[in-house]
C-alpha cells in the first residue's frame, strides 16, 4: 500500500512504545503515534498530557491539549502537577514523544531559537519538554529529516539529550534515560552505547544511503543499514479511518 512520509514516521514511532508504558505526548504527530500504539500492540499504555489529562480516548482529532475533544473518555484529570510533578518528577514516566526544531548528533533538542538568514527567531520553547527529556526513562523524538534540523551542534539546548556525548549527561547529574530514538521521514536513529551519538538503525523505503548522507548535518555511517519495515495495512487503516481521518495532523 502507498503511504506518506508522515505515516511511516508515525508508524515507526508507535512501534517503539511498549505495552504498559506511561507516555507523555503533545498534540499532533506524537499523539497520533501514541494512539496508534495503543490500538495496535500496547492496549495497556497510558497516554498523558502535561495539562493533567490521563489516558483519554478521543473519537475526533483535536487541535491542542486545551481542546476538550482531546480529553474524551479520560478516567482522570489531575492538573499540571499531577502529571509533571507526580509522574515525571517522581521518575515514573516511561516514555516521552517530542517534536523539535533542531536535534544535534547527541540527541539534544532545540525548540527555543534559531538563526535564519542572520536573524534570530524565537519560538515557544520547552513547555514540559525539558522535564520529559531530563527525567523520563526514554524519549522518542519525531522530526523532519534535513540538514537544517539534524545538525552537528545546535545554538540552544532546550531539552537535553546526551549533552557532549559519552558520560557527560550523567556527569551533569541529569537523571533520566535520555533519547532512545530519533524518527524522521527518512530514517530511524538510535544511540551508540559508548559515544552516546546518534546511530543510524534503518532507512525508510524509497530513500538511499546517499539521501541520508546528503540530508544529515553530521557524519553518519550508512554501511549495512537495513530498510525500515513499511506501515502495515492495519496501521494505515487505523490512522486514516479512526485516528486522523481528516488529515489534521498527518499528510
N, C-alpha and C positions, 0 to 999 in steps of 0.2 A: 504494500500500500504506500501511496505517496504521503509525505508528511513534511511539515515546515521545520525550519531551524528552531523556532520556539518550542515546537512539540518534542523534538528529540532532546533539547535541553531539559525540559520539564520531566520527561521520562527518565533521563539519566540521573537527575537529582532525586527523583522519587525512589529510585531503586536503592539509594544509599540510606534511606530511612528504614529503621528496624521496627518490628512489631513490639509494642510496649514502650517505645520512646516517648519522652516528653519533648515536643518540638515547638520552638518559638519561631513564628514567622511574621512577615509583613504581608499586606495585601498585594496581589499581583502574582508574578511567577512563583515566588516562594510558597504562597498559599495554595496555588494550583498543584504544585508538586506534592505538598503535604496531603491534600485531599486525594490526589491520585494514589499515593502510597497507602492511605487508609482504606481506600476502596479496593485495592488490588492485593496487597500482601501484608498489610500492617493494621488490621482492624482494631487492635488494642492500643495503637498510638494515640496520644493526647495532644491535640493541636491547641496552642496557646497564642493569644495576642497580648502584647505588653500592656494594653489598656485594662486587662483583667478578665478577659473572656476565656473560659475553659471549654475546649472540645465542642465547639459549635458544629453543626452540620447544615450549612445553608443550602437552599434549593435554588437560589438565584445568585449570580455573581454580584459582588459588591465593589464599590469604588474606593473604599477606605475602611480602616478599622472602626471609625465612628459611624459607619453606615450600618443601621440596625439589621440589614439583611445578612451581614457577616456574623451576627450573634445568634441566628435562629437555632433553636433546639439546644442551646448551651445549657448544661446542667448546673453551671456555677458562674457567678460573676464576683470577683474578689478584688477588683481595683488594681491599680498600678503596683502597689506594694505587695499585693497577693502574688503576682507573677514575678516581677523583678526582685522584690525583697525576699519572699518566702521560697520561691523556686530557684531563681537564678543565683542569688547571693548565698543560698544555702548549699550550692553545689549539686542541685538535683536536676538541672537541665541537661538532658541527654544530647540534644541537637538543636542548633540554630540554623536557619536557612536565610542567608542575607544576599542582597544585591550590593553593588559598589560601583562608584565612578571609575576607580582605578584599583588594580591589585598588583603588588610587586612580586618579585621572584621568591620571596619568603612568605607570601600569603598575607602581608599587611594590606589593609584596605583604606582607601581614601574616599570619603563621602562628604568632604567639607569644602575643599577649594581646589581649583585647577587654573593654570595659566593658559589662556588661548590667545594666540597671536599677540603675545606680550601683555595681555590684560588679565588681571586676576578676577576670577569669578567665584563667588561664594555660593554654597548650596546649603541644604538643610542641616547637614552634619549627622551626628550619631543617633539621636533618639536613644533607644535601648541597645543599639548595635554594639557599642563598646562593652557594655555589661555582658552581652551574649558571647562576644569573641574573647573576652577576658576570662570569663568564669564557666562557660559551657564546656561540657565534656568533648564536644566536637562541633565544628562549624562547616557548613556547606556554603560555598559562595557561587552565585549564579551571575554570569556577566557575559556580555558580547566579547567576541574574540578579535581584537585588533591591537596594533602597537600603541594606540593612544590609551588603551585600557590595561593591557598586560605589559607592565614596564619593569625595567631593571630596578628602578627606585622611584618612589613617589614623593611629592613635595610635602605631604601632610599625612600622618598616620592617624586616622580617625578611630580605627579598631585594629587591635594588634593581631598579627599572625605570629611569625616566629622571629620578629624584630630583625636582628642582623644574622640570623641563622645559628646553627649549632646549638649551644646551650644558653644562648643569650636570653631567650624567653624565661627559662627557669631562673637564671641569674638575676633577672629583673623582678622576680617574685610574682610573676603572672601565673595564676593558679590553674586555669582551665587547660583542656587538652589541645586547643588551637585548631587551626584549619585542617580538615581531613580531606576535603575535595574542593577543587575549583572546576565548575562545569561551565563550558562555553558552548557557543553554537557550532564549534568545530571539533572540540576535543574534551577529554576529561584529564585533569591533573590530580595526582596525589602528592604526598610529601615524602621526600627521601629521609629515612630514619636518622641518618648521621648528620647530613648538612642542613636538614630542615628546609630544603629548597624545593620548589615545585618540580615535580617529575611527571612527564607525560605517561599516562596509563593507556589511553586509547584514542583513536582518531575516528570521528564520525564518518559514516559512509558519504561518498561524494567529495571528500577532501583528501588531498595528498600530503605526504610528509613535507613537501616543499611549501604547500599552503600554510602549514603550521609554522615553519621556519620564517616565512615571509611576513607573517602577521603576528609574531610574538616579539616583544621588545627586549627579550633576554635570550641567551643561548639555550637551546633545548635539544635533547638527544631524541631523535626520531627512529633510530635503528631498531628494527624488530618489533615496533609497537603495533599491537593488534587493532582491529576495527571494532568500534563500539557496536553492540547489538542494537539494531534499529527498533523503533517502537513496535510493539505487538498490536495486532488488530484490536484487542480488547482495551488496551491502554488508550488508543486513539478514539475508540468509541466513547469511553468514559469522559475524555477531555471534551470531545466535540458535542456529545449529546447530553451530558449531565453536568460537568463542572464549569465549562466555559462555552456554552452553545452559541453565544452572540459575539464571540471573539473580542471580548472586552479586554482581556489580558494577553492573549496569545494571537499571533498572526501566522 
